Amino acid sequence: MRRKMLFRIGLSVVIFVSVLLFYYNNIRDQNKLKKLKIGEQYESVEQIDGLIAKYKENDTGQKGSNPVDESKPLNGETEDEDRLEKDVGVEEKTVLKKDEKPHEHSKILHSSTPGLRPVIQRVGNLVRSNPKQALHVSVVACGDRGEETLVLLKSAVLFTTSPLVFHIFSEKELQNFFQLKLDLWPKDFLEKIEYNIYDITFPSEENADEWKKLFKLCASQRLFLPSLLMHIDSLIYVDTDIIFLSPLEELWSFFAHFNGTQLVALAPEHEDANVGWYNRFARHPYYGPLGVNSGVMLMNLTRLRETTWMSSILKYYKEYRLKITWGDQDLINIYFHYHPDQLYEYSCEWNYRPDHCMYMSVCKTAEKNGAYVVHGCRRVMHNDKQPAFKAIYDTFKQHQLGDNIETQLLENLKKNLQSTSTTPCGKVGSIFLQQLEKFVNKQQHFLPKKPIPEKLNR
């Protein structure tokens, strides 16, 4: 009898402790998610995904449903419809479930146009009220490129006054990461952007895994943009390892320089034939004497859709697949070898890479004008091979949106570049400062001048 009583008491204690632990873990996870919305405590994709999964399951009792902030109004009449989050009328955000149709009255999802629909989307008021003035930027991010992509997007919004529309193609593991990180941006910056997050998508008749791993993970996605973003006329495609040092309006202005046949703009792969890769090693056709680099690519999608671009790319891949080294960039070079009249070529300061300074300074236009766009290829922004490029990346990563560009971003960049002054690219560090200094001087010119006080009568 006594044993039974002791067993019941012990069992009750175990159940009681289990309930307490479950309650504690549930509250702790929900508190973490609240903190995530107002700070940047969680840096890794794994932390964010794990926390969201727990939050969804605990808070709704259903795996995979969208978390809802009950203080926000709902878009629609039932709980099963899309959630609409409003922040004092500044922007809207929509998260689409798989196979879920957008509301008919939604202006966000381009539901009346063909092409790929975003999985997640948010639209700021400035974009909504000035859609024709918006500049479109596309990036493809897979693997460990999430944080690098955020630094890229930050550099784009820092100097650009026009509304910006970001088209972000990413693996599912990164999609919540981008949404949550971008939503932490200050309201003034969120108001001037729209972001669209898409699944990585390759033609159904093609080997998706083969295309995904062609060179840099998922980078070949950019080849299929004309058939995916059917409602977009033109955009700037950039690799994730890009940092803008000038307003995007200046790069965008090259579209106006296109003649009647040009549909893409790119910079040369090399300036010096003695160190050129394509002219010395390529086993396939390439554009011009030295080839082109595809890291910063202006694309008139409307014109591309009117050409044989897509069928030609697939044809060249089957023909040269065993001879290409740099994946999608090689295919782009092959295409423009056969269609040179369709390419506009701009100079190296619009795609400034370590190749331009690692042995000697070979980009003469950058020496004169400074670099407008920096391209940290071969992961030089994350290793010690080219400290000047790493200094630029670290400076932009640490800079907070809303902080003063002159006294914080520019001064910190000068200080960080100074520490690399004995390295090859650090010796030409002024190249990385000229456009930023030009931007600051222009901003100061438009600031209202303080009135000079009149002398006091004595």
matplotlib code that plots the C-alpha trace (Angstrom):
import matplotlib.pyplot as plt

x = [0.0, 2.8, 4.7, 1.6, 1.2, 4.9, 4.6, 1.6, 3.3, 6.5, 4.5, 2.6, 5.9, 7.3, 4.2, 4.2, 7.9, 7.3, 4.5, 6.7, 9.5, 7.2, 5.7, 9.1, 10.4, 7.3, 7.5, 11.2, 10.9, 8.1, 10.1, 13.1, 10.9, 9.7, 13.3, 14.1, 11.7, 13.3, 17.0, 19.6, 20.5, 20.1, 22.7, 22.5, 19.9, 19.7, 18.8, 16.1, 14.6, 14.6, 13.0, 10.3, 9.4, 9.0, 7.0, 4.6, 4.0, 3.6, 1.6, -0.8, -0.7, -0.2, 3.2, 4.0, 1.4, 2.4, 3.1, 0.6, 1.1, -2.4, -1.9, -1.9, -5.0, -5.8, -6.1, -9.4, -12.3, -11.1, -8.0, -7.1, -6.4, -3.1, -1.9, -1.4, 1.0, 0.7, 3.1, 1.3, 0.4, 4.0, 4.3, 2.5, 3.9, 2.5, 3.7, 2.2, 1.7, 2.5, -0.3, -2.0, -3.7, -3.3, -6.4, -7.9, -7.6, -3.9, -1.6, 1.4, 1.7, 1.4, -1.2, -2.5, 1.0, 2.7, 6.0, 7.2, 5.4, 7.3, 7.0, 7.4, 6.9, 6.8, 6.1, 6.9, 4.8, 7.4, 7.5, 3.8, 3.3, 6.1, 6.4, 7.6, 10.6, 11.7, 15.1, 15.1, 17.9, 18.2, 20.5, 20.7, 21.8, 22.4, 24.5, 26.4, 25.7, 22.9, 24.8, 26.9, 23.7, 22.3, 25.5, 25.0, 21.4, 22.4, 25.0, 22.4, 19.8, 22.4, 23.1, 20.1, 17.2, 15.0, 12.6, 14.3, 12.8, 14.8, 14.3, 15.9, 16.2, 17.2, 16.9, 14.0, 16.5, 17.4, 14.0, 12.8, 16.3, 16.0, 12.5, 13.2, 16.5, 15.1, 12.1, 14.5, 15.5, 14.5, 11.1, 12.6, 14.5, 11.7, 9.4, 11.6, 12.0, 10.0, 11.5, 10.4, 11.8, 11.5, 12.3, 15.2, 13.6, 15.0, 13.1, 11.2, 12.6, 16.2, 18.3, 17.8, 20.5, 23.0, 22.2, 22.2, 25.8, 27.1, 29.6, 28.9, 25.8, 22.6, 24.4, 23.1, 19.6, 20.4, 20.3, 16.6, 15.5, 13.9, 11.4, 10.8, 10.3, 7.9, 6.4, 9.8, 11.3, 14.9, 17.0, 20.5, 21.7, 24.6, 26.5, 26.3, 29.9, 29.1, 29.2, 27.9, 30.0, 27.7, 24.0, 22.4, 21.0, 24.4, 24.8, 21.2, 21.8, 23.7, 20.4, 19.9, 23.1, 21.9, 21.5, 18.6, 20.3, 22.0, 20.2, 22.9, 25.8, 29.0, 32.5, 35.6, 37.1, 40.6, 42.4, 45.8, 46.2, 49.3, 47.2, 43.9, 42.2, 40.0, 42.7, 45.2, 43.1, 39.5, 38.6, 35.4, 34.4, 34.3, 33.4, 36.0, 39.8, 39.6, 36.0, 33.5, 32.8, 29.2, 29.2, 27.5, 25.0, 22.5, 19.7, 16.9, 14.6, 12.0, 14.6, 16.1, 12.7, 12.5, 15.8, 17.0, 18.8, 17.1, 17.3, 20.9, 22.0, 20.6, 22.2, 25.6, 25.5, 24.9, 27.7, 30.4, 29.4, 32.7, 34.8, 33.5, 35.2, 33.3, 29.8, 27.2, 29.8, 31.3, 27.9, 27.3, 30.6, 29.8, 26.5, 28.0, 30.8, 28.1, 25.9, 28.4, 26.0, 23.7, 26.3, 27.1, 30.5, 31.3, 34.6, 36.3, 35.3, 31.8, 32.9, 36.2, 37.9, 41.1, 42.5, 42.6, 45.1, 46.6, 49.8, 49.6, 46.9, 45.4, 42.0, 43.0, 39.5, 39.1, 42.3, 40.7, 37.0, 37.2, 35.4, 31.6, 31.0, 33.3, 33.3, 35.0, 35.3, 37.1, 35.8, 38.4, 35.9, 36.1, 39.8, 43.1, 44.3, 43.2, 42.8, 41.5, 38.4, 37.8, 38.1, 35.4, 33.1, 33.6, 33.0, 29.7, 28.6, 29.2, 27.5, 23.9, 21.3, 20.4, 23.9, 25.7, 27.4, 30.2, 31.2, 30.7, 30.8, 33.3, 35.6, 35.5, 36.3, 39.3, 40.6, 40.1, 41.7, 44.6, 45.5, 45.9, 48.1, 51.1, 49.2, 48.9, 45.2, 45.6, 48.2, 45.5, 42.9, 41.8, 40.1, 37.6, 37.0, 36.4, 32.8, 31.8, 33.5, 31.7, 28.4, 29.1, 30.1, 27.0, 24.8, 26.5, 25.9, 22.1, 21.9, 20.3, 22.8, 22.5, 21.7, 24.6, 23.5, 23.4, 25.8, 24.3, 23.9, 25.8]
y = [0.0, 2.4, 1.6, 2.4, 5.7, 6.6, 5.7, 7.9, 10.8, 10.4, 10.2, 13.4, 15.2, 14.1, 15.3, 18.6, 19.2, 18.3, 20.9, 23.6, 22.9, 22.9, 26.2, 27.7, 26.7, 27.9, 31.4, 31.6, 30.9, 33.4, 36.1, 35.4, 35.9, 39.3, 40.3, 39.3, 41.9, 44.8, 43.8, 41.8, 39.3, 36.4, 36.3, 32.8, 31.3, 28.2, 30.2, 32.1, 29.0, 27.0, 29.7, 30.3, 26.6, 26.3, 29.5, 28.4, 25.0, 26.2, 29.3, 27.9, 24.2, 23.7, 23.1, 25.4, 28.1, 31.8, 33.6, 36.4, 39.5, 39.9, 43.6, 44.0, 44.0, 41.1, 41.2, 39.5, 38.2, 34.8, 33.6, 31.3, 34.2, 36.1, 38.2, 41.9, 43.7, 47.5, 49.9, 53.2, 52.9, 52.8, 49.4, 46.1, 42.7, 39.4, 35.9, 33.4, 29.8, 27.1, 27.0, 29.9, 32.6, 36.3, 38.4, 39.9, 43.5, 43.1, 45.3, 43.8, 40.4, 41.2, 38.4, 39.5, 39.1, 35.9, 34.7, 33.6, 34.9, 35.9, 33.8, 36.8, 40.4, 43.8, 47.1, 50.6, 53.7, 55.4, 52.4, 52.1, 55.8, 56.0, 52.6, 53.9, 55.7, 52.5, 50.9, 47.1, 45.1, 41.3, 39.0, 35.2, 33.9, 30.4, 28.6, 30.9, 34.1, 35.5, 38.1, 39.1, 39.8, 42.0, 44.1, 44.5, 45.6, 48.0, 49.7, 50.0, 51.8, 54.0, 56.3, 55.9, 58.4, 56.6, 53.9, 50.5, 47.1, 44.1, 40.7, 38.1, 34.5, 32.2, 28.7, 28.2, 28.1, 31.7, 33.2, 33.8, 35.1, 37.8, 38.7, 39.1, 41.0, 43.4, 44.1, 45.4, 48.3, 51.8, 52.9, 55.6, 53.0, 50.4, 53.1, 53.5, 49.8, 46.8, 43.4, 40.2, 36.9, 34.0, 30.3, 29.1, 28.1, 26.4, 25.2, 22.0, 20.2, 20.9, 19.2, 21.7, 20.3, 20.5, 24.1, 25.0, 23.7, 24.9, 27.3, 29.4, 27.8, 29.0, 31.7, 30.4, 31.4, 34.8, 33.3, 32.5, 35.9, 37.1, 34.2, 34.4, 38.1, 38.6, 41.9, 43.6, 45.6, 46.2, 45.4, 45.4, 41.9, 41.7, 39.0, 38.8, 40.0, 43.5, 46.7, 50.0, 53.1, 55.4, 56.0, 53.4, 56.1, 56.5, 52.9, 52.7, 55.6, 53.3, 51.9, 55.2, 54.7, 51.4, 51.6, 49.8, 46.3, 46.3, 44.5, 43.8, 45.9, 44.4, 45.3, 43.7, 40.6, 42.1, 45.2, 43.6, 40.8, 39.5, 38.4, 37.7, 34.4, 34.0, 34.9, 32.4, 29.5, 29.4, 26.4, 28.0, 31.2, 34.4, 38.1, 40.5, 40.2, 39.5, 38.5, 40.1, 39.7, 39.1, 40.2, 43.5, 43.1, 45.5, 43.5, 44.8, 41.8, 43.0, 42.9, 39.6, 38.0, 39.1, 37.3, 33.7, 34.3, 31.4, 28.8, 29.8, 29.5, 26.0, 25.1, 26.5, 24.6, 21.3, 22.0, 23.4, 22.0, 20.0, 23.0, 25.8, 26.7, 29.8, 28.4, 31.0, 33.7, 31.5, 30.9, 34.7, 35.1, 32.5, 34.2, 37.6, 36.1, 35.2, 38.3, 41.1, 43.8, 43.1, 44.0, 47.4, 47.5, 49.9, 50.5, 48.8, 51.3, 50.0, 46.5, 47.1, 43.8, 42.7, 41.9, 45.7, 46.3, 43.1, 43.3, 46.9, 49.4, 48.7, 50.4, 53.8, 55.2, 54.2, 56.1, 59.2, 58.8, 56.3, 53.0, 53.2, 49.5, 47.1, 43.4, 41.2, 38.0, 34.9, 35.7, 38.4, 40.2, 37.3, 36.3, 38.1, 37.8, 41.4, 43.3, 46.5, 44.7, 43.1, 46.5, 47.9, 44.9, 45.1, 48.9, 48.6, 45.6, 47.4, 50.6, 51.1, 52.5, 56.0, 56.7, 59.7, 58.8, 61.4, 61.2, 57.4, 55.5, 57.6, 58.2, 54.6, 53.6, 55.9, 54.6, 50.9, 51.4, 53.2, 50.0, 48.3, 51.0, 48.7, 46.1, 46.3, 47.4, 49.4, 51.6, 52.8, 53.2, 56.6, 54.8, 53.4, 56.8, 59.2, 58.4, 58.3, 61.7, 63.1, 61.9, 63.5, 66.8, 66.8, 66.2, 69.1, 71.4, 70.8, 71.3, 74.5, 77.1, 78.6, 82.3, 84.6, 86.4, 90.2, 92.1, 93.3, 97.0, 98.3]
z = [0.0, 1.0, -2.3, -4.4, -2.6, -3.0, -6.7, -7.2, -5.4, -7.5, -10.7, -9.8, -9.1, -12.5, -14.3, -12.4, -13.3, -16.9, -17.2, -15.6, -18.1, -21.0, -19.9, -19.3, -22.8, -24.5, -22.9, -23.5, -27.2, -27.6, -25.8, -28.1, -31.1, -29.8, -29.2, -32.8, -34.1, -32.4, -32.4, -34.3, -31.6, -34.0, -36.8, -38.1, -40.4, -38.3, -35.1, -36.9, -38.7, -35.5, -33.5, -36.1, -36.4, -32.6, -32.4, -35.2, -33.6, -30.0, -30.9, -33.5, -32.8, -36.6, -38.2, -41.1, -40.5, -40.5, -37.2, -36.6, -34.5, -33.0, -32.6, -36.4, -38.6, -40.9, -44.7, -45.4, -43.5, -42.2, -40.3, -43.2, -45.6, -46.1, -43.2, -43.9, -41.6, -41.5, -39.8, -39.5, -43.2, -44.3, -45.9, -46.5, -46.3, -47.7, -47.0, -49.5, -48.6, -51.2, -53.9, -52.2, -54.4, -53.7, -53.1, -56.2, -54.9, -54.0, -56.0, -54.4, -56.1, -59.8, -59.9, -63.4, -65.0, -66.0, -64.5, -61.1, -58.0, -54.9, -51.8, -49.5, -50.4, -48.7, -50.4, -49.1, -49.7, -51.8, -54.2, -54.3, -55.1, -57.7, -59.3, -62.6, -60.9, -59.1, -59.9, -59.9, -58.5, -58.5, -56.5, -56.1, -52.7, -51.6, -49.0, -46.7, -48.7, -46.6, -44.5, -47.5, -49.5, -46.7, -46.8, -50.5, -50.2, -47.4, -49.7, -52.4, -50.2, -48.5, -51.4, -53.7, -53.5, -56.1, -54.9, -55.0, -55.8, -54.7, -56.4, -54.1, -55.3, -52.5, -51.0, -48.6, -45.7, -46.3, -47.0, -43.4, -42.6, -45.3, -44.3, -40.6, -41.2, -43.8, -41.6, -38.9, -41.2, -40.0, -41.3, -43.5, -45.4, -45.5, -47.0, -50.1, -50.9, -52.1, -51.6, -53.3, -52.2, -54.7, -54.7, -56.8, -60.0, -63.1, -66.2, -65.5, -68.4, -67.3, -64.5, -61.7, -59.5, -62.3, -63.1, -59.4, -59.0, -62.3, -60.7, -57.6, -55.9, -57.7, -59.6, -63.0, -61.8, -63.4, -66.9, -66.5, -65.2, -68.5, -68.4, -64.6, -64.1, -67.0, -65.6, -65.2, -68.1, -66.9, -63.8, -62.5, -61.6, -59.1, -57.4, -53.6, -53.2, -54.5, -52.6, -54.1, -53.4, -55.3, -56.0, -58.2, -60.4, -61.9, -62.9, -64.1, -66.4, -68.8, -69.9, -71.7, -73.6, -75.2, -79.0, -80.8, -80.6, -77.1, -74.3, -71.7, -70.2, -68.7, -67.8, -69.2, -67.4, -67.7, -68.7, -69.4, -72.0, -70.2, -67.2, -69.0, -68.4, -71.4, -74.0, -72.4, -71.1, -72.4, -74.5, -75.8, -77.6, -75.6, -76.1, -77.5, -76.9, -73.1, -72.3, -69.9, -66.2, -65.2, -61.6, -62.4, -65.2, -66.6, -68.2, -70.4, -69.9, -72.5, -75.2, -74.0, -74.2, -77.9, -78.8, -78.8, -75.4, -73.6, -76.3, -77.2, -73.6, -73.3, -76.7, -75.7, -72.4, -74.1, -76.6, -74.2, -70.8, -70.6, -71.6, -69.4, -66.1, -64.8, -65.3, -66.2, -66.9, -69.6, -71.1, -71.2, -72.9, -75.5, -76.2, -76.8, -78.9, -81.4, -80.7, -80.0, -81.3, -78.3, -75.6, -74.2, -72.5, -69.7, -68.0, -65.0, -62.3, -62.4, -61.5, -59.6, -58.5, -56.9, -60.3, -60.9, -58.1, -56.7, -58.9, -60.1, -60.7, -64.1, -64.0, -65.1, -65.1, -61.4, -60.7, -62.2, -61.0, -58.2, -58.0, -58.3, -57.6, -55.7, -56.5, -53.9, -56.0, -54.7, -51.2, -50.6, -48.4, -45.9, -46.0, -45.6, -49.2, -50.1, -46.8, -48.5, -49.8, -46.4, -44.8, -47.1, -46.4, -42.6, -42.6, -44.5, -42.4, -39.1, -40.3, -39.1, -41.4, -40.2, -38.9, -40.3, -43.6, -43.3, -39.7, -39.3, -42.6, -44.5, -41.5, -40.5, -44.0, -44.2, -40.9, -41.9, -45.3, -43.7, -41.9, -45.3, -46.9, -47.2, -49.3, -53.1, -53.2, -50.0, -51.7, -54.0, -51.2, -52.5, -55.3, -52.8, -51.2, -54.1, -54.9, -51.2, -50.7, -53.7, -52.3, -49.0, -50.6, -52.7, -49.7, -47.8, -50.8, -50.5, -46.8, -45.7, -44.6, -41.1, -41.2, -40.1, -36.9, -37.1, -35.0, -31.8, -31.4, -28.5]

ax = plt.figure().add_subplot(projection="3d")
ax.plot(x, y, z, "-o")
ax.set_aspect("equal")
plt.show()
